[in-house]
């Protein structure tokens, strides 16, 4: 009886196993995952280099006191516009006026002495001609006259110097521009330490200069680009530099480099470059930090794909490519520089291939997918 029961259980187990295998074989396959792909295309890709720079005025002129004295007046609005020749500061002038008056008296005294010496010479010279006086008397009269002339010239020179010093008590703007915050107030003693050396700065900002540094490698790359036949003439016609402001906006006016320093700094391996940008709206001010973007070179028939399509693992870069049978296959690629939100692909992809853009987590190598081509324009905006 026990053997019959065991046999029955074995038959039932075999029957159940066969039924489960049949149901498994008849179960439907999972649907192909939906993925978004982009179609690669060949295009000319412009590569740029960016540098951190700092702005300065076309002219940044420091205003300094050239004589010592107490500040008596400020005649400008801080941060406002000034014109060339506008009065900016006045210093106390009484000591210098006194000095001028004293030098004027010295000039008058020297003129009087010259008159006496000239009269003596005019009186002695005819007498010497008839030997009525000795030759030594004539020589003394001539010497006195010449000394008086020299004394007068020295007195006049001292008077001119004192008038110049008096003129320094009024400080005028040397250029048209914008003046900054004053470093000296009324009542401050200026023109001598420990007082403030620079009173203010006037900047001409209708044109802004930007200084930045490039590495020796970058310099060689730019130089080779400009050395191409016809490239220098083309660059002479078109500005090649752009400014990116601190808020990420692009400055509307392009600029051109003014000069590259003659040598590479041996301590930093960098070269100083200066560029100029028109500033008609006065948007830029001296001292701003900006990014300077320069065109480096153009890659012909380059392929760009979004960075989010690229998978990186231990320095290797891969993408999923959907073939004609809608099967995803993983492919190793070689990437170049980043261009905005895209990556320049130097090896591994050809124009017209479909690369998975969205749904990477659903894809495996050799799995069939259901691709939808993405709108390239909307992809670029993300």
Residue pairs with C-beta under 8 A, 6 or more apart in sequence:
31 370
32 326
32 367
32 368
32 369
32 370
33 359
33 362
33 363
33 367
33 369
33 370
34 359
34 362
34 369
34 370
34 372
35 322
35 328
35 356
35 357
35 358
35 359
35 360
35 362
35 363
35 369
35 370
35 371
35 372
36 356
36 357
36 358
36 359
36 371
36 372
36 373
36 374
37 322
37 354
37 355
37 356
37 357
37 371
37 372
37 373
37 374
38 305
38 306
38 309
38 354
38 355
38 357
38 373
38 374
38 376
38 379
39 352
39 353
39 354
39 373
40 303
40 305
40 345
40 349
40 350
40 351
40 352
40 353
40 354
40 355
41 303
41 351
41 352
42 301
42 302
42 303
42 351
43 301
43 302
43 303
43 304
44 298
44 299
44 300
44 301
44 302
45 298
45 299
45 302
45 304
45 339
45 344
46 295
46 297
46 298
46 299
47 295
47 296
47 297
47 298
47 299
47 337
47 339
47 344
48 293
48 294
48 295
48 296
49 214
49 218
49 221
49 222
49 293
49 294
49 296
50 244
50 291
50 292
50 293
50 294
51 212
51 213
51 214
51 273
51 291
51 292
51 294
52 212
52 289
52 290
52 291
52 292
53 210
53 211
53 212
53 275
53 289
53 290
53 291
53 292
54 210
54 211
54 212
54 287
54 288
54 289
54 290
55 208
55 209
55 210
55 284
55 285
55 286
55 287
55 288
55 289
55 290
56 203
56 208
56 209
56 210
56 211
56 286
56 287
57 177
57 178
57 203
57 204
57 205
57 208
57 209
57 286
58 203
58 204
58 205
58 206
58 207
58 208
58 209
58 276
59 175
59 177
59 202
59 203
59 204
60 201
60 202
60 203
60 204
60 286
61 174
61 175
61 177
61 201
61 202
61 203
62 198
62 200
62 201
63 88
63 89
63 171
63 173
63 179
63 198
63 199
63 200
63 201
63 202
64 197
64 198
64 199
65 89
65 91
65 168
65 171
65 184
65 190
65 191
65 199
66 168
66 191
67 91
67 96
67 165
67 168
67 169
67 191
68 189
68 190
68 191
68 192
69 91
69 92
69 93
69 95
69 96
69 169
69 189
69 190
69 191
70 91
70 92
70 187
70 188
70 189
70 190
71 89
71 90
71 91
71 184
71 185
71 186
71 187
71 188
71 189
71 190
72 90
72 91
72 92
72 186
73 89
73 90
73 186
74 88
74 89
74 182
74 185
74 186
75 86
75 87
75 88
75 89
75 90
76 82
76 86
76 88
76 173
76 179
78 179
78 180
78 181
78 182
79 178
79 179
79 180
79 181
80 178
80 179
81 176
81 177
81 178
81 179
82 88
82 173
82 176
82 177
82 178
82 179
82 202
83 173
83 176
84 173
84 174
84 175
84 176
85 172
85 173
86 172
86 173
87 170
87 171
87 172
88 171
88 172
88 173
88 179
88 199
88 200
89 170
89 171
89 184
89 199
90 169
90 170
90 171
91 168
91 169
91 170
91 171
91 190
91 191
92 169
93 166
93 169
96 162
96 165
96 166
96 168
96 169
97 166
99 162
99 165
99 166
100 159
100 162
100 163
100 166
102 162
103 155
103 158
103 159
103 161
103 162
104 159
106 155
106 158
106 159
107 152
107 155
107 156
107 159
109 155
110 148
110 151
110 152
110 154
110 155
110 156
111 152
113 148
113 151
113 152
114 145
114 148
114 149
114 151
114 152
116 148
117 141
117 144
117 145
117 147
117 148
118 145
118 148
120 141
120 144
120 145
121 141
121 142
121 144
121 145
124 133
124 137
124 138
124 141
125 138
125 141
127 133
128 134
128 135
128 137
128 138
171 199
173 179
173 202
174 202
175 202
175 204
176 204
177 202
177 203
177 204
177 205
178 202
178 203
178 205
178 282
178 285
179 200
179 201
179 202
180 200
180 201
180 202
180 203
181 200
182 199
182 200
183 196
183 198
183 199
183 200
184 190
184 195
184 196
184 199
188 195
188 196
189 195
190 196
190 199
203 285
203 286
205 279
205 282
205 284
205 285
205 286
206 278
206 279
206 280
206 282
207 276
207 277
207 278
207 279
208 276
208 277
208 279
208 284
208 286
209 258
209 274
209 275
209 276
210 243
210 255
210 274
210 275
210 276
210 277
210 290
210 292
211 272
211 273
211 274
212 272
212 273
212 275
212 292
213 268
213 270
213 271
213 272
213 273
214 222
214 270
214 271
214 273
215 269
215 270
215 271
216 264
216 269
216 270
216 271
218 296
219 260
219 264
219 271
221 296
221 297
222 294
222 296
225 231
225 295
225 296
225 297
226 232
226 235
239 254
239 255
239 256
240 254
240 256
240 257
240 294
240 295
241 254
241 255
241 256
241 257
241 275
241 277
241 292
241 293
241 294
242 250
242 251
242 254
242 255
242 292
242 293
242 294
243 250
243 251
243 255
243 277
243 284
243 290
243 291
243 292
243 293
244 250
244 251
244 290
244 291
244 292
244 293
245 251
245 288
245 290
246 288
246 289
246 290
251 277
251 283
251 284
251 290
253 277
253 278
253 279
253 280
254 277
255 275
255 276
255 277
255 278
256 275
256 276
257 273
257 274
257 275
258 274
258 275
258 276
259 273
259 274
260 271
260 272
260 273
261 271
261 272
261 273
263 271
264 270
264 271
265 271
265 272
275 292
277 284
299 336
299 344
301 351
302 336
302 344
302 345
303 344
303 345
303 349
303 350
303 351
304 339
304 342
304 343
304 344
304 345
305 319
305 342
305 343
305 345
305 349
305 355
306 341
306 342
306 343
306 357
306 379
306 382
307 338
307 341
307 342
307 343
308 357
309 319
309 355
309 356
309 357
309 360
310 317
310 318
310 319
310 333
310 335
310 343
311 317
311 318
311 319
311 360
312 318
316 332
317 332
317 333
317 334
317 335
318 330
318 331
318 332
318 333
319 330
319 331
319 333
319 348
319 349
319 355
319 356
320 328
320 329
320 330
320 331
320 355
320 356
320 360
320 363
320 365
321 328
321 329
321 330
321 331
321 349
321 353
321 354
321 355
321 356
322 328
322 329
322 354
322 355
322 356
322 369
322 371
323 329
325 368
326 368
326 369
326 370
326 371
327 366
327 367
327 368
327 369
328 356
328 363
328 364
328 365
328 366
328 367
328 368
328 369
329 365
329 366
330 365
331 348
331 349
332 348
333 345
333 347
333 348
333 349
334 345
334 346
334 347
334 348
335 343
335 344
335 345
335 346
336 343
336 344
336 345
336 346
337 344
338 344
340 380
341 380
341 382
342 380
349 355
354 371
354 373
356 363
356 369
356 371
357 374
357 379
358 374
359 369
362 369
363 369
